[in-house]
């Protein structure tokens, strides 16, 4: 093998690694997946203030959507890899941010619209709408951050 062939092979490997990393990020934040996760967040948050059977049903359905999306994503993934600790921390920070938007939405619903604390059109419903919309709206930023995290990790765990 001459040096030109070796360099060509290395260039092909690098190009395929970039394609793999882009595929990981693209599939992680595909719009159908983002919308289903936002729906799960909405259901979980919106039914917090309702009574006993509805609260349990809401949490079960919302959690089921999260698990279902995760299982389906792993089942259909063309590329499988373990997430790094930095990626896990980033996802945790995103969840904390979404929860903070939920709390702020509840407070604003009470302050601006005098929304009741319990019931179908409650403070939790307003906070849930705000949290789900914020999650969907933050998708482009999440893609960019995850792309940089995946590139920094070199595609390894």
C-alpha positions in Angstrom: 0.0 0.0 0.0 1.5 3.3 -1.0 1.1 6.5 1.2 -1.5 8.0 -1.1 -3.8 4.9 -0.7 -3.3 4.9 3.1 -4.2 8.7 3.3 -7.2 8.0 1.1 -8.4 5.2 3.4 -8.0 7.5 6.5 -9.9 10.3 4.8 -12.7 7.8 4.0 -12.8 6.6 7.7 -13.0 10.2 8.9 -15.8 11.1 6.5 -17.8 8.0 7.5 -17.2 8.9 11.2 -18.7 12.3 10.6 -21.6 10.8 8.8 -22.2 8.4 11.7 -22.1 11.2 14.3 -24.5 13.3 12.3 -26.8 10.3 12.0 -26.8 9.8 15.8 -27.8 13.4 16.4 -30.3 13.5 13.6 -32.1 10.4 14.8 -31.9 11.6 18.5 -33.8 14.8 17.7 -36.1 13.7 14.8 -39.2 15.9 14.9 -41.7 12.9 15.4 -39.6 11.8 18.4 -39.5 15.3 19.8 -43.2 15.8 19.5 -44.0 12.5 21.2 -41.6 13.4 24.1 -43.3 16.8 24.3 -46.7 15.1 24.5 -45.4 12.9 27.3 -44.1 15.9 29.2 -47.5 17.7 28.7 -49.4 14.7 29.9 -47.2 14.2 33.0 -47.3 17.9 34.0 -50.9 18.7 33.1 -52.4 15.9 35.2 -50.3 16.6 38.4 -53.1 18.6 40.0 -56.0 16.2 39.2 -57.4 13.6 41.6 -56.1 10.2 42.4 -57.0 8.0 39.5 -56.3 10.7 36.8 -52.9 11.6 38.3 -51.8 7.9 38.2 -53.1 7.4 34.7 -51.4 10.6 33.5 -48.1 9.6 35.0 -48.4 6.1 33.5 -49.2 7.3 30.0 -46.6 10.0 30.0 -43.9 7.6 31.3 -45.1 5.0 28.9 -44.5 7.5 26.0 -41.0 8.2 27.2 -40.2 4.5 27.5 -41.9 3.7 24.2 -40.0 6.4 22.3 -36.7 5.2 23.9 -37.3 1.5 23.1 -38.4 2.3 19.5 -35.4 4.6 19.0 -33.0 1.9 20.2 -34.7 -0.8 18.2 -34.6 1.1 14.9 -31.2 2.8 15.4 -28.7 2.1 12.6 -25.9 3.2 15.0 -25.7 2.1 18.6 -23.4 3.7 21.1 -23.3 4.3 24.8 -24.0 8.0 25.8 -21.2 9.7 27.6 -21.4 11.2 31.1 -21.4 14.7 29.6 -24.4 13.8 27.3 -26.2 12.4 30.3 -25.5 15.6 32.3 -26.8 17.7 29.4 -30.0 15.7 29.2 -30.5 16.2 32.9 -30.0 19.9 32.6 -32.6 20.0 29.8 -35.1 18.2 32.0 -34.3 20.6 34.9 -34.8 23.5 32.5 -38.2 22.1 31.3 -39.3 21.7 34.9 -38.3 25.3 35.6 -40.4 26.4 32.6 -43.3 24.4 34.0 -43.0 26.0 37.4 -42.7 29.5 35.8 -45.8 28.7 33.7 -47.8 27.8 36.8 -46.8 31.0 38.6 -47.6 33.1 35.6 -51.0 31.4 35.1 -51.9 32.2 38.7 -50.5 35.8 38.5 -51.8 36.8 35.2 -55.0 34.8 34.7 -55.9 33.8 38.2 -56.0 30.2 37.1 -57.3 27.7 39.8 -54.9 25.4 41.5 -56.9 22.2 40.7 -59.0 21.1 37.8 -58.7 20.7 34.1 -57.9 24.3 33.2 -55.5 24.8 36.1 -52.1 26.3 36.7 -50.6 22.9 35.9 -52.2 22.9 32.5 -50.7 26.3 31.6 -47.3 25.2 32.9 -47.5 22.0 30.9 -48.3 23.8 27.7 -45.3 26.2 28.4 -43.0 23.3 29.2 -44.0 21.2 26.1 -43.7 24.3 23.8 -40.3 25.2 25.3 -39.0 21.7 24.7 -40.0 21.7 21.1 -38.7 25.2 20.5 -35.4 24.3 22.0 -34.8 21.4 19.6 -32.5 23.3 17.2 -30.3 24.3 20.2 -30.4 20.8 21.6 -29.3 19.4 18.2 -26.3 21.8 18.0 -25.2 21.1 21.6 -25.5 17.3 21.1 -23.7 17.4 17.8 -20.8 19.2 19.5 -20.8 16.7 22.5 -20.8 13.7 20.1 -18.0 15.2 18.1 -16.0 16.0 21.3 -16.4 12.5 22.5 -15.1 11.2 19.2 -18.2 9.0 18.9 -17.0 6.9 21.8 -18.6 6.4 25.2 
